[in-house]
Amino acid sequence: MLRAQHAYGPHHSRADTLGDCALGRNLYQCLPEDDYDEGPLLGLNGRILLIADARLDNRDELIAQLGISTPPAMLSDSALMLAAYEHWGEGLLDFILGDYAFAVWDVEKRRLFMARDPLGQRPLCYHQGVDFLAFASMPKGLHAITGISRAADMIRAAEFTGGTHHSGPRTFYEGIRRLEPGHALVADNGEVRTHRWWNPQRRQLRLGSFDAYRDAFRAELDRAVLCRLRGAGPVVAAHLSSGWDSSSVATTAARLLSSTDGRVDAFTAVPRAGNETGAPFNRITDEGVIAAQTAATHANIQHIRVEGSGGSPVADLDRIVELFDRPYPNICNEVWLAQIRSLAAERGARVLLTGEVGNWTISAAPPTLLADLLREGRWRSWWREARAKIVRGDARYRGVLANSFGAWLPQFVWRFFAPMSAAGPGADETALRHKWQASVAKRKLEIGGLLTRPPRDSFAEALRGLSRYDFGEFRKGALAGWGIDERDPTGDRRLIEFCLSLPIDMLLKDGIRRPLARAALSDRLPAAVLHERSKGYQSADWHEGLTADRDRISVLIDRMAADKRASDIVDTDVLREWVRAWPRGGWEQLAVMARYRIALLQALSAGHFVASM
């Protein structure tokens, strides 16, 4: 199992046993204290054995609470987690913060306990056999065990092809389950049980003034970025778009690194020079211009424009499966993501900061805030905000009505009206076989798809959105493929819970979205970014490499058609028709994007994966 996962931890391997339980780990050294990581670790006088894949972000607090005398520089995060478990038992989840997956075996109780961080930044999957339980970071670790099938899970592959969000324990492999983010697993007495341990409670933060909220917001963001700089070295890479999320992360990192002469290499993906593809929804095709203004605010930010390479999204499907151990969503984005990782590594960076969760933290202002006002009986405020949004051009009447009253409509009524306000042309495009479409549509309703009635408040909507994240396999793939540790400050648990507690007026005021974040970021983002109303459109030239690679696509479709399992999920006749009807332009049109950027690539990614097993 360790050999099978060597690429994810090439620096040191170690295994140990306690009773009839064996634990092992491969180490990828990303932190200064990793020099002292000797896991697996024995604790409680030899009663327990612990193994962890972790970066703990509140080390100083934990060391103080636990009264540890070991010099912090010589204390690995695994050893600190062991001390936390010895002190709090399974209640340690209320105290530890960071990105982690860990397991503890108690030989006296014959009890295995495992847990993952709230957003799944570290992966963990398991297989329950007839008389054994095995777990690993990546599925290939379990496939090293004789008898565990490498066959694709057809239901999960069909859901992926149909564009369903990942929900539940099912993985892309038969017989292998994932421990979901924010969940724990207990195995004892021959039973395996899982439960969600991360359950943020609804609470409203009450501070004395707007300035107090602003300062608290800044402090949370600074702390979230600072703890993710540990072990990064003098050069830190960061994504930098035209939006608030990645921009605030990059500039905050630059501010924090300025005292140590550290540098931020900020990467912006832009179309190749001469690309004339338009942008949908009046979006920004080339984000490099605005991103350059952000980079110019700090002398220690080096701005690097990463022009489209013309690479094909389907050219590296084999490597994608090898690294990430699953099919990749949005494979056209993996082309420029791979470019950025390669450039970051070449320039000496070991850490790449991202802003993927920023829609729920930095730039959070969900449409259901209008429903919040109604739920709280604030009708005057609702009228003022709804009218202001329409006057500003930020919403249409039907959108305001849907976001305000949709939560109280019967589900069958919402299903009738939702497509009129939310779906664009081609939103129902799919290459999924007809036999799967009804079950996948039902699954979408269960987990909150387009036709699912919205929740009645932004808190519930945020929890539903956050539950869809699971970064683990992608983080491991970036480490194995490029030696890059991707870290997202916008997904910091403390920052998330702070933002979930903000009053409505901090998120929407006089029709202006995110008034608090706008004020808090005014000391680190230029006005052009703060007041830009258009969103960026990444990889506008995505279709060029795809168009040039139609022969490879046709060969892949033939391979899928010849594979019984792949062709059972993907309608290869539909794919062939799409290839025959290849557009000669209009790549920014919603219908064209829905078919070729989304449905086609999802089907090719899924079909390739199934046929490869």
N, C-alpha and C positions, 0 to 999 in steps of 0.2 A: 504493500500500500504506500509506503514512503517512497519507494523507487518510482512508482507511477506518478507521484506528485512532486518529483524532484525539482521541476522547473519553477514551481511556486515557492520553493525554499531551498536554494542550492548551497547555502552557506554552512549549515550544520544539521545533522540528523541525529535523533536520539530516541530510544524506546525504553519502556520499563513495564514491569508487570506487578500486579498486586492481587493475590488470589487468582481467580480465573479471568481477570480483566487485563488486557494489554493496551497500553496507550503509547503513541509515538507522535513525534512532530518533526517537521522540516522547518528550518528557520531562514527567513529572509531578513537580513539585518537592515532595518530602517531607522532604528533609534539608537542613541548613544549607549543606553543601558542594555541593549541586546547582547553586548559582550559578556554580560553576566547571566544570560538566560540559560538555565540548565534544565529546563522542563523536559519531560514530565517531573512534577515535584511531589514528594511525600509530605504529608502534614498530619496534624493531630496525633502525634506519636506513632506514625506509620499506619493510621487507620484509613486515611484518604489518599488518593492519587489525583492530581489536578493537571490538566493540560489546557493551554490558552493560546489563542492567536489574538493579540490585543495591542491597542495603543490607548492607555488610560490618560484622560485629559485633566483629571483633578488629583494628580499625584500628591501635591503638597497638602491638600486637605485630608486625603486619606492617611498619609504618613502621620500627620498631627493627631487625627482621631484615633489611630491605632497605636500611637506611642511607639513607633518603630525607631530603633536606634541605629540601624544600618545606614551608613552614608548614602543619601539619595542617588548619587552618581553610580553606586555599585548595586543598586536595587532594581532588578528587572521588573517589568510590568507583570510578568507571570508570578513572580515572588510576591509582589504587592497584592495581586488578586488572591493568592493563596492566604495571605494574612487576613484579607477582608473576609474570605470564606470561613476561616477559623474563628473569626470574631462574630460575624453576623449570620453565618450559615447561608441558606438559600435566600435570606433577606438582603444579601449584599447587592442585589440588583437595584435597590432603592438608593444606594450610595455610590456606586461606580459610574463613571461617565466616560464616554469615548466610543471607539469602534472596536468591537470584540465578538468573538465566539469562543466558548470554553466548555469544558466538561469536567465533572468531578465524580469519581467513583468512591463510594463508601463501602469498604469491604465487610464491615460488621453488619451494616443494614442491608447489604447487597442491593444498593440503590445507586443508580446512575442519574446525574442531574446535568442538563445541558441548557445553555441559553445563548441568545444572540442580541445584539444591540438593536435599538428601536427601528432603524432604517436598513438593517442588514448589510452594513459595510464590510462584514466578514462573512463568508459563506459557511454553511454547515448542512450536510445532507446525511440521510441514514437509510439503512435497510433492515427490516425485521424479518429474520429467517425463522425456520421452524424451531430451532433451539439456540439461536444466537441473535445478538443485535450488533450491527457494525455501523460506524459513522466515519465521515471524512469531510474535509473541506470541499473537495470537488468530486463529482461522480466518478471520475476515472480512478480515484482511490478505492472506491467500492468495487469497481469492475476488475480490480486486481485479485479479487476473491473468487475462487472457482465456484461456479454455479450461479453467480449474479449476472443476469442477462444484460446485454448492451442494446437490446432492442428499444426502439423509440416508443414512447408512450403516445398512442394514437390520439387519445382525447386531448392531451395537452398540445400536441402538434396541430390538431384541427382548430383548437381555440386560438392558437398563435396565428395560424393562417387567416382566421376570420377576424383578427384584430382585437381579441379579447384581452383585457388587462390580466396580469398574472395574479391570481388569488387562490388561496388554499395551499395545501401541502404538496400537491402533485408537481412532479418535475417532468423533464422531457424524456426520462428513461423509465421503462417498466420496472416496478418493484423498488424504486428509489423515491424517497420523499424528502422534501426540504423542511428544515425547521424554519418556520416563517419568521421574518423580522419581528422583534419585540415579543417573541414567544420563548417559552421554556419547555423542556421535555423531562419527564421523570419516568424511569424504567425500574420497576421492582415487582416482586411477586409474580413474575411472568407477564406483567402488563406494561404497556407503553402509553403514556398519556401526555398530551400537550395542552398548554393554556397560554393565553396572552397575558403577559405580565406588565407590559407598558400600556397603561390606561390613563392618559392625562385627564385630570378632572377639570370640569368647567369652573373657572374662577375669573373674577374681574379685578385687574390691577387698579388700585386707586392711589394716585400720587397727587401732590398738592398743586401742580401747575403743568402747563404744556412743556415748559423748559425742563421740568423734572423727568417727564416721559422721554424727551429728546436725549437728555444726558444718560438715562438708563439704557436707551436703545443703543447709543454709541458704545457704552461700556460692555454690553452683551456682545456686540459685533467685534469689538477689539479682543475680547477674551476668546471668542470662538476662533478667530484667525490666529491669535498668538499660540494657542495650544497645538495648533496644526502646523506650526513652524518647527516644532521640536525635531531635531535630527535632520532638518532639511539642508543644512550647510549654507554657504554664502550666496548661492544662486537658487532662487525659487522660481519655478515656472507657474504661469497662471493663464487660464482662459480669459480673454478680454473681448466682449462683444460691445454692442451699442447700448445695451440695457443696464439696469441698475445692479443686478445680482453679481455677475462676474466683475463688473467695474468696481463695485464697493469692496469686494474681496481683494482685488489686485491693489487698489490704492491703500487699503488698510494694511496689507502686508508690507507695502513700500514704506509707510509711515513707521511701522514697528521695526523694520530692518535698517532704517536710516542711521540709527545710533551705533550700529555695528558694521556699517559700510556694506551691508548686504544689498543684493540686487534682485529685482523682479524682472524676469523675461516674460513679457505679456504677449500672447499669441492670438491673432485674429484671423480666422479663416475668411478669405475673400475670393470672389470669382477670378478666374484667370484674366489677364489683361486682354481687352478686346471683346470680352463676353458681352453680348447684347441682350441676354435674356431678361425679360421684365420680371417684376416681383408681384405676387398676388397680394390682395388686400391693401394695396398701397404701402407695402412693407419696404424696408431698406435693403437693397440688393447688396451693396458694398458697405459693410459696417466699419471698414477700416478708417474712414474719414472721421467719424465721431469717436471711435476708439482711440485714434491718435490724439484727440484733444484730452481724453482722460489720461493717457500715458504722459502727456506733456506737463501735467500738474505736479509730477514728481521726478526729480533728476535721476533717481535710481531705478526708474522703470525703462527698460529697453523694449521698444515696441517692434514686434516682428509680424509683418503681414505674410500670411501663408496662402499663396495663390493656389487655386485649384490645379491639381496635377493632371487632370484628364483621365485619372485612373478609373477603372471599371469597378462598380460595387460588387460584382460577382466574381472578380478575378481571384480573390483571396478567401473564398468560402471554406476551403479545406483548412487554412491556417486559423480562421476564425473559430471553427469547431475545435481544433486542437487546443487553442489558448483558452477559450471561454467555456468549452465543454457543453455547448448548447447552440441553437441557432441565434443569430444576432438580429434584434429589431432595428429598423431604420438603417439598413446596411449602407445606404448612400452617405450617411453621416460618418460611418466608420472609415471612409476614405480619408476625410480631412482630419478626423481624430487621430488616425494612425500617423499622418504627416506631423501633427503637432507633437505627439509623443516622441517620434524619432528626432525631431529638431530639438526638443527639450533635453533629451538624453545627450545629443551631440554637444550641446552647450553647457553640459556639466550639471544639469538639474537632476535631483533625485525625487523631488516632490512636485506634483502638479496640482495647484489649487483650482477647484471648480466652483460652480454656483448652481448646481442642478435643483436644489430644493428651495431656491430663493422665491419661487412663486407663492410659497406658504409662509415665508418669513420676511425677507428684505422687501419684496414688492407685493406683499399680500394685500389684496383688496377684492375678495371674491364677490361675484354678482349677488349672492344671497344676503349681502348686508342689508339690502332693501327689505327682505323678508324678516331679518332681525328686528328692524324698526317696527314692523307690523306686529311681530310676536310680542314685543315689549309694550305695545299699545301707543307708540309714538307716531300717531298719524300725521301730525303737523310736520314733524321732521321727515317722515316718509315723503310727503307731498313736496316739501322743499328740495329734498335730495333728488327725487325722481325728476322733477321739473328741471333742476339745474343740469342733470346729466343729459337730458334731451336738448336743452338749449346749447350746451357745450358741444353737442354732436358726438358725445361718447356713447349714446344709446338711442335706440329707436323705441317708439311706443310699445310695439309688441314685445321687444326684449325686456323693457321695464315691467310690463304686466306679467310676463312669464317668470321672471326672477322674483317678483313680489308675491304672486299668488299661486304659482305653479305647485308649490309644496302642499297646498291644501286641495288641489284637484284630485279627483279619483284617478287611479293609475291608467285606466283605459282612456280617459279624456286626455291626459298628458301625452300618451303615446300617439294620439291623433294630431295634437297641435305642435309637439316638440319639433318635428322635422321642418315645420314652416319657419321656425325662428332660429334653429341652430344648425341644421345640416346644409351643406353646400352641394352643388351639382356633383354627382358621382359618389356621394358619400356611401352608397350601398354597393359599390364595386367590390367584387370578391371573386377569387378563383377557387374558392372552397367548393368541394363537391356538394351537390344538392342534398345528399343524404345526411350531411353534417349541419346544414345551415339552421335548421329549427333548434337543435340542441345548443348550438353556439349562441343563437339569438336569445334563447332562454337564459343561458349562463350570463350573457351581458346584462340582462335585466336584474339578475340576482346580485351582481357585484357592482352595479352602478354605471351602466353605459349611457349612451345618448338618450335613449328612450326611457330611462329610469327617472322617475319623479325626483326632483331635487330635494335635499333636506331643508328643514325650516329654519336653519340657522347656519352661520358661517363656521361655527365651531365643529359641527357634525360634518360639514362639507370638507373642512380641512383634514379631519381625521380620516375621512374616506379617501381623500387624495394622497395623504401620507402613507396609507396602508398599501398603496400600489408600488411603492419603491422596494427594490431589493437589488442592491449594488454589488453584492458579494462576488459573484463570478466575474463580473466586469473588472472589479478592482484586482482580483487575482490575475486575470488575463493581461492587464496592463503591466503588472509586475513581471510576469513570466516573459512577455513579449518584448518589453522595452526597458525594464528595470525602473519603471516609474511608479511611485506610490501616489495614487490619486486621493486627495482629501477634500471634503466639502464643508467649509465652515458654515454655510447656510443651512446645513442639516444638523447642526449642533443641538443636542437635546435641550440644553438650557435656553438657547435662542428660540427654539421652536415653542417651548412652553411659555416663554416670555411673550412672544407674539400672539399666541393663542389667548392670552389673558388681557389683551389690549381692548379698551372700550371702543365701541363703534366709531365714535367721533375721532379717534386716532387713525382710523382706516378710511373714513369717508366724511368729508365736511364741505358743505356748499357745492356739492357736485364734483369736488376734486378728490381723486383717489389718492390714498397713501399720504395724507398731509404730514403725519409724524415722520415717516421714512424720508420724505422730501426734505424736511427740516433737518433731520439727523444726518443726512448724507451731504448737506450743503457745505460741510467743511472738507469734503474729500472728492466730490464729483463736480465737474464743470456744469454751468447752467444749461449748456446745449444738451447734455445727457439728461439732466433732471427734468427739462421741459419738452423733450422729444416725445411726441405722441405716437409715432410709428414704431413698430417692432421690426427687428432685424429678420431677414430671410436668409438663413444659412445655406450655403452650397447651391447658389442659383444655377451654377453650371453642372449640376449633378447629372444631367441627361447626356452630356457629351461623351463621357466614358462609356455610359450604358449603350448609347447609339452605336459607338464604334465596336462594341463587343457583342453585337447581335448574333454572330455565328456561335460564340461560346454559349449564349443564352439558348439558342436552338439545340445545341448538343446537350445541354443540361436538361432541357425539357424532354428530349428523347430518352435520356437516362432515367428521368423520373417516370415517364410513361412505361418504361420497361420494368420498373420496380413495382411489384404488386402493392406494397404498403404505401409507398409515396403516391402512386396514382389513385389509391383509395381515398386519399385526402385531397389532393390537388387535381383540379380538372385541367389536364394538360391540353385538351382541345381548346379550352378558353384561352390558355396562355398562347397557343399557336396562333389563334385568331388575333390576339393583341399584337403579336409580333408582326403578323402580316399587315395589320392596320397601323403600323408605326407612324407617329405624327411627323410632320415636316416642320413644325413650329408650334407656337402656342403653349410652350412648356410651363408657363406661369398660370395657365388656366386651371381652375379648380378641378374640372372634370378630368383633365389630362393628368394632373398630379395625383388625383385619387386612384386612377388606374395604374399609372406607370411608376410613380414614386412610392406609392404605398402598397396597393394590392399586388402588383406584379412582384415587387421585391420581397414582400412578406411570403408570397407563395414560393418563390425561388429559394429563399433562405430555409423555409420549413421543408420543402421537398428535397433539397440537397441534403439536409440533416438526416431525414428519415432514410433516404436511399444510401447514406454513408454507413448506417449502422449494420 
